């Protein structure tokens, strides 16, 4: 598994790991039933704490992407398209919220934001 972490990104390392594994699962780069690397081996490979890796894996389990089997490790669950869609909708909402906060900081109004969004949507063909 190819996971790239950056200590300069401002995003917690466990979150970077979790998001990269989620993306790999959603894109089918990691197949249903596949075993994830052991917590210890991933921690050693990335040169991070076992606790950090454990946090990423337990978050993935709580979000329904993997399951743990005592003494065997973590395994990818079958993709539930509704579950994945709900996750992505939450991501979109979070990005909108961050954009709104940034717009408020510079004094941008709702109409101006909607205009910008409409331009971007047209550029993307939506």
Number of C-alpha atoms within 10 A of each C-alpha: 12 9 14 10 17 10 9 8 9 8 11 13 21 19 18 19 22 20 15 16 24 20 13 16 20 16 10 11 12 18 16 15 13 13 17 17 14 16 19 14 12 19 17 13 12 15 9 15 15 16 13 16 24 17 17 20 26 17 16 21 17 11 14 16 25 27 19 16 9 7 6 9 15 23 20 22 18 13 16 12 10 9 13 16 11 12 13 12 12 12 12 12 12 12 12 12 12 12 13 15 13 12 15 12 9 8 9 13 11 12 9 11 14 11 11 11 12 13 13 12 11 9 9 8 7 8
